[in-house]
Amino acid sequence: MPKAAFIMAILLILTAASLFCEETNPLDDMLSGSNQTTLQDSLTNDIIRVNYAQKNARLAMLYSALLPGAGQFYADKASISKFIYPVIELAVIGGMIYYNGKGNDKADAYKDYVNETISYEYQGHTYTGTRYNRDFQTVVESSLQNIHSADIYDGEYFNLDLSNTQHFYEDIGKYDKYIFGWVDWYAKYADPTMTPVDDWPAGYAGFNPVFAFSITDTTNQYYNSYENTWEGNYPYGDNLLIDKPNSAMRAKYVRMRSDAEDQYRTARYISFGLALNHIVSAIDAARLANKVNKFYLSDSGFKFNYYASLKDGFLTPMLGVQYRF
């Protein structure tokens, strides 16, 4: 047989084989409307098996809302984001624990500062005790309540906790009316007529501190007895008004409390990141599930491909096998 005739015969055979064995995709035919093959028919095909497991976007969102990354794992196990969100979650939780721990340490520090026993000396007076002394506060409160009959200083106005509660630690730094218990204020301003003794406050139970009050115009229609408020005190021997409570101990204590609050505030800000991570992860999981449903219809199982290949100068029919994981 002439070579040209042989080649023509081979081409005819390949053409017939290609027409007979032409590979079709049942799912493509269904989508195009050119073939009425059902999806169930494609599942029973021995050559091509089309696996399409639709992902539930709402379920993926729920998984990641509860545990960031879980929805991504459900939607697409190959997704890199299933690692990203759990790592962010752990980092945020670690940050919250770290800054809350620092806040607790600083809170313990300012509480220790208040309750630390010290030896304080001022103009020949020696005091041994805690930096904040409730006895000093109580004595000054009694003095204020006896100065004016129509002012705000009564038993209900002063309500400092009798034990070291959290309110106590907040009040002694926040309100001027509780400054009297700080030792350095008491030593400077409580009793301008006191004489040196070895110990406080037992030797000064009957003192009379000198206070300055705001001026009130009783003829004004807006007059209110609550305007009779303490605005400062006079130092020893003159009439120079100290218009702001002056206590170095209290000022340091306020700074220490502020430092602790800064740490707690940072932990609270980080906690917002925790909620945000859950929200973003849930939205991303729903997006990923929809993407998988739209673009990742996959053929799996064994797939046979028929094609012609040029071998030793001749076109040769070939059979290939493909398997997708």
C-alpha positions in Angstrom: 0.0 0.0 0.0 1.4 3.4 -0.9 2.5 5.5 2.0 0.0 8.3 1.2 -2.8 5.8 1.1 -1.7 4.4 4.5 -1.6 7.8 6.1 -5.1 8.5 4.7 -6.4 5.3 6.1 -4.9 6.1 9.5 -6.5 9.6 9.5 -9.9 8.1 8.6 -9.6 5.6 11.4 -8.6 8.3 13.9 -11.5 10.5 12.7 -14.0 7.7 13.1 -12.6 6.9 16.5 -12.8 10.5 17.6 -16.4 10.7 16.5 -17.3 7.5 18.2 -15.3 8.1 21.4 -15.7 11.9 21.6 -15.5 13.0 25.2 -18.6 14.8 26.5 -19.2 16.4 29.8 -22.8 15.7 31.0 -22.8 18.7 33.3 -21.8 21.1 30.4 -24.5 19.6 28.2 -27.0 20.2 31.0 -26.0 23.8 31.5 -26.0 24.5 27.7 -29.3 22.8 27.2 -27.9 20.7 24.3 -28.3 17.5 26.2 -31.0 16.3 28.6 -28.5 14.1 30.6 -29.3 14.5 34.3 -26.8 14.9 37.0 -27.8 11.5 38.4 -26.9 9.9 35.1 -23.5 11.5 35.2 -22.9 10.0 38.7 -23.4 6.5 37.4 -21.1 7.0 34.4 -18.2 4.6 34.5 -15.8 6.9 32.7 -16.5 10.3 34.2 -17.9 10.9 37.6 -18.9 14.5 38.4 -18.8 15.2 42.1 -20.5 18.4 43.2 -21.0 18.8 46.9 -22.6 22.2 47.3 -21.4 24.2 50.4 -23.9 25.9 52.6 -22.8 29.5 53.0 -24.9 30.1 56.1 -23.5 27.1 57.8 -20.0 28.2 56.9 -20.7 31.6 58.3 -22.0 30.1 61.6 -19.0 27.9 61.9 -16.6 30.8 61.6 -18.7 33.1 63.8 -18.3 30.5 66.6 -14.7 29.5 65.8 -12.8 31.7 63.2 -11.4 29.5 60.5 -13.8 26.6 60.9 -16.1 27.9 58.2 -13.2 28.2 55.8 -12.1 24.6 56.6 -15.7 23.5 55.8 -16.0 25.4 52.6 -12.5 24.7 51.1 -10.0 22.6 53.0 -7.3 24.0 50.7 -7.9 27.6 51.7 -5.0 29.3 53.4 -7.4 31.5 55.4 -8.4 28.6 57.6 -5.0 29.1 59.3 -5.0 32.9 59.3 -8.1 33.6 61.4 -7.2 31.1 64.2 -3.7 32.6 64.4 -5.3 36.1 64.7 -7.7 34.8 67.4 -4.8 33.4 69.5 -2.8 36.6 69.0 -5.7 38.8 70.2 -6.5 36.5 73.2 -2.8 36.6 74.1 -2.7 40.4 73.9 -5.8 40.7 76.1 -4.3 38.4 78.7 -1.0 40.2 78.6 -2.4 43.7 79.1 -4.9 42.6 81.7 -2.0 41.0 83.6 0.0 44.3 83.4 -3.1 46.2 84.6 -3.5 43.8 87.6 0.2 44.2 88.5 -0.1 48.0 88.4 -3.4 47.9 90.4 -1.6 45.7 93.1 1.2 48.3 93.1 -1.0 51.3 93.8 -2.9 49.4 96.5 0.4 48.4 98.1 1.4 52.1 97.9 -1.7 53.2 99.9 -1.4 50.5 102.6 2.4 50.5 103.0 3.6 51.4 106.5 5.9 54.4 106.4 7.7 56.7 108.8 6.8 60.3 107.9 8.4 63.4 109.5 7.2 67.0 109.2 8.3 69.9 111.4 9.3 67.8 114.3 6.3 65.4 114.0 6.8 61.7 113.4 4.1 59.5 112.0 4.3 55.8 111.6 1.5 54.1 109.7 -0.1 53.8 106.3 0.0 56.6 103.7 -3.8 56.9 103.8 -5.2 57.0 107.3 -9.0 56.8 107.8 -8.6 58.3 111.3 -7.3 61.5 109.8 -10.1 61.6 107.3 -12.7 61.1 110.0 -11.4 63.9 112.3 -11.4 66.4 109.4 -14.9 65.4 108.3 -16.1 66.0 111.9 -14.6 69.5 111.8 -16.1 70.4 108.4 -19.6 69.2 109.5 -19.5 71.7 112.5 -18.4 74.8 110.6 -21.7 75.7 108.8 -25.1 74.5 109.5 -26.3 75.1 105.9 -23.6 73.5 103.7 -23.1 70.1 102.0 -20.9 68.6 104.7 -23.0 66.1 106.5 -22.9 62.4 107.2 -24.4 61.5 103.8 -21.9 63.6 101.9 -18.9 61.7 103.3 -19.4 58.0 102.7 -15.9 56.6 102.3 -16.0 52.8 102.5 -14.8 51.5 105.9 -12.9 48.7 104.2 -10.4 48.6 101.4 -12.9 48.0 98.6 -12.5 48.9 95.0 -14.7 52.0 95.6 -12.3 53.0 98.4 -9.3 52.9 96.1 -11.2 54.9 93.5 -12.6 57.5 95.8 -9.4 58.5 97.6 -7.8 59.5 94.3 -10.8 60.9 92.5 -12.6 63.2 95.1 -11.1 66.1 96.9 -13.4 65.5 99.9 -11.3 62.4 100.7 -7.9 64.1 100.6 -7.8 64.6 104.3 -6.6 61.1 105.0 -3.4 61.4 103.1 -0.6 61.9 105.6 1.3 64.7 103.9 -1.9 66.8 103.6 -2.8 66.2 107.2 0.7 67.1 108.4 0.8 70.4 106.5 -2.8 71.7 106.8 -4.8 70.0 109.5 -3.8 71.8 112.6 -1.9 75.1 112.4 -1.7 75.3 116.2 -0.4 71.8 117.0 2.7 71.2 119.1 5.2 68.5 118.4 4.3 65.0 119.7 5.8 61.6 119.0 2.8 60.0 117.3 -0.3 60.9 115.3 -3.3 60.9 115.3 -3.9 60.1 118.9 -2.3 63.4 120.0 -4.5 65.5 117.7 -8.0 64.3 118.3 -9.3 67.8 119.0 -7.7 70.0 116.4 -9.5 72.6 114.3 -8.1 72.9 110.7 -8.4 76.2 108.9 -10.5 75.9 105.7 -11.5 78.5 103.1 -15.0 78.4 101.6 -16.4 79.8 98.3 -18.2 83.1 98.7 -22.0 82.9 98.5 -24.3 85.8 97.7 -27.5 85.0 99.6 -29.3 87.9 97.9 -29.0 86.2 94.5 -32.1 84.4 93.2 -30.0 81.5 92.3 -28.5 81.2 95.7 -28.0 77.6 96.8 -26.6 76.5 100.1 -24.5 73.9 98.3 -22.3 76.8 97.1 -20.8 76.7 100.6 -18.0 74.4 99.5 -14.5 74.0 100.6 -12.1 75.4 98.0 -8.8 75.1 99.8 -7.0 75.7 103.1 -4.7 78.1 104.7 -1.1 77.1 105.5 0.6 77.8 108.8 0.9 81.4 110.1 -0.6 83.3 107.1 -3.6 83.7 105.0 -2.2 82.4 101.7 -5.0 80.3 100.3 -4.0 76.9 98.8 -6.8 76.7 96.3 -6.1 73.1 95.2 -5.6 70.1 97.5 -1.9 69.7 97.9 -0.6 66.2 98.5 2.4 64.7 96.7 1.4 61.3 97.9 -2.1 61.6 96.3 -0.6 63.0 93.1 1.7 60.0 92.7 -1.2 57.7 93.6 -3.4 59.2 90.8 -0.6 58.6 88.3 -0.2 55.0 89.4 -4.0 54.5 89.0 -3.8 56.1 85.6 -1.0 53.8 84.5 -3.1 50.8 85.5 -6.2 52.1 83.7 -4.1 52.5 80.6 -3.3 48.8 80.6 -6.9 47.8 81.1 -8.0 50.2 78.4 -5.5 48.7 75.9 -6.9 45.2 76.8 -10.4 46.5 76.1 -9.4 47.9 72.8 -7.8 44.6 71.8 -11.1 42.8 72.8 -12.8 44.7 70.0 -10.3 43.0 67.6 -11.5 39.7 68.9 -15.1 40.5 68.0 -14.0 41.9 64.6 -12.1 38.7 63.9 -15.2 36.6 64.4 -17.3 38.9 62.2 -14.7 39.1 59.3 -14.1 35.4 59.5 -17.8 34.6 59.2 -18.3 36.9 56.3 -15.2 35.5 54.5 -16.4 31.9 55.1 -19.7 32.7 53.4 -17.9 34.4 50.5 -15.6 31.4 50.2 -18.5 28.9 50.2 -20.3 30.9 47.4 -17.0 31.0 45.4 -16.6 27.2 45.8 -20.2 26.6 44.7 -19.7 28.9 41.6 -16.2 28.0 40.4 -15.1 24.7 41.8 -17.2 22.1 40.2 -14.7 19.3 39.8 -14.5 16.1 37.9 -13.0 13.3 40.0 -12.4 9.7 39.6 -10.6 8.1 36.7 -11.0 9.9 33.3 -9.9 8.4 30.0 -8.7 10.7 27.2 -8.4 9.6 23.6 -6.0 11.5 21.3 -3.6 11.1 18.4 0.1 11.5 18.8 3.0 11.7 16.2 5.4 8.8 16.9 8.3 7.8 14.7 6.8 10.0 12.0 3.4 8.3 12.1 0.2 9.5 13.7 -0.7 7.0 16.4 -3.9 6.7 18.4 -3.2 7.1 22.1 -5.2 6.4 25.3 -4.6 8.4 28.4 -5.8 8.0 32.0 -6.3 11.0 34.4 -7.2 11.0 38.0 -8.0 14.3 40.0 -7.7 14.4 43.7 
